[in-house]
């Protein structure tokens, strides 16, 4: 008891120091444990454990592949009268029937197509006190009227200009030239007309065709020619080297007829 009384301060200090040491040791373990818990939490948020994905559902893909192997065929002839290549018409009793394709402009046959020319000829030359004059023949086979299709002669001197051409130059002796140079008014081109060889240029075409259902034959059809068959009036709207185009005057529908010589 005397010892405790004499040394209680030391004993109390020892107890306090031992407690401090215990707290320090506990703190070391606590800090390590807390750090491990924090590391585990961070790893769980940043690198969570991977989970297996569920199997893909390929049912719809398999069904689509099966449909592709057996495509659906649309009947656009018997059951559907809109999306098909045939024409339909209404009868007097209001029935819808397929239009007869054995008649109409599409069965007409083009039998011949010939070119129509602009022809220029050097017909003659005369000289007098006023100078040399030249007679140039002009034939416009594609003209709109019959009167203009016949050959017409133009009397010109060098440099003269008219509605068809300008006489640009004369090659050879003025009284008996070998050729003349002519500038055409419609195209602006300069062409040569020889004394013994006319100048020819294609200006259009003319066609012959037949319509077998009515045993009709049409000759010399030009652009603007009117024809009638199958109870319909048609106008020749175009004629080219390989095709004749007819236009129904009631609805302006065009039908192209090829020419296969």
HELIX and SHEET records of a PDB file:
HELIX    1   1 UNK A    2  UNK A   46  1                                  45    
HELIX    2   2 UNK A   59  UNK A   69  1                                  11    
HELIX    3   3 UNK A  105  UNK A  107  5                                   3    
HELIX    4   4 UNK A  146  UNK A  149  1                                   4    
HELIX    5   5 UNK A  212  UNK A  214  5                                   3    
SHEET    1   A 2 UNK A  88  UNK A  90  0                                        
SHEET    2   A 2 UNK A  96  UNK A  98 -1                                        
SHEET    1   B 5 UNK A 152  UNK A 156  0                                        
SHEET    2   B 5 UNK A 131  UNK A 140 -1                                        
SHEET    3   B 5 UNK A 109  UNK A 128 -1                                        
SHEET    4   B 5 UNK A 199  UNK A 211 -1                                        
SHEET    5   B 5 UNK A 216  UNK A 221 -1                                        
SHEET    1   C 3 UNK A 165  UNK A 173  0                                        
SHEET    2   C 3 UNK A 176  UNK A 184 -1                                        
SHEET    3   C 3 UNK A 190  UNK A 194 -1                                        
SHEET    1   D 4 UNK A 226  UNK A 229  0                                        
SHEET    2   D 4 UNK A 232  UNK A 239 -1                                        
SHEET    3   D 4 UNK A 243  UNK A 248 -1                                        
SHEET    4   D 4 UNK A 254  UNK A 258 -1                                        
END                                                                             
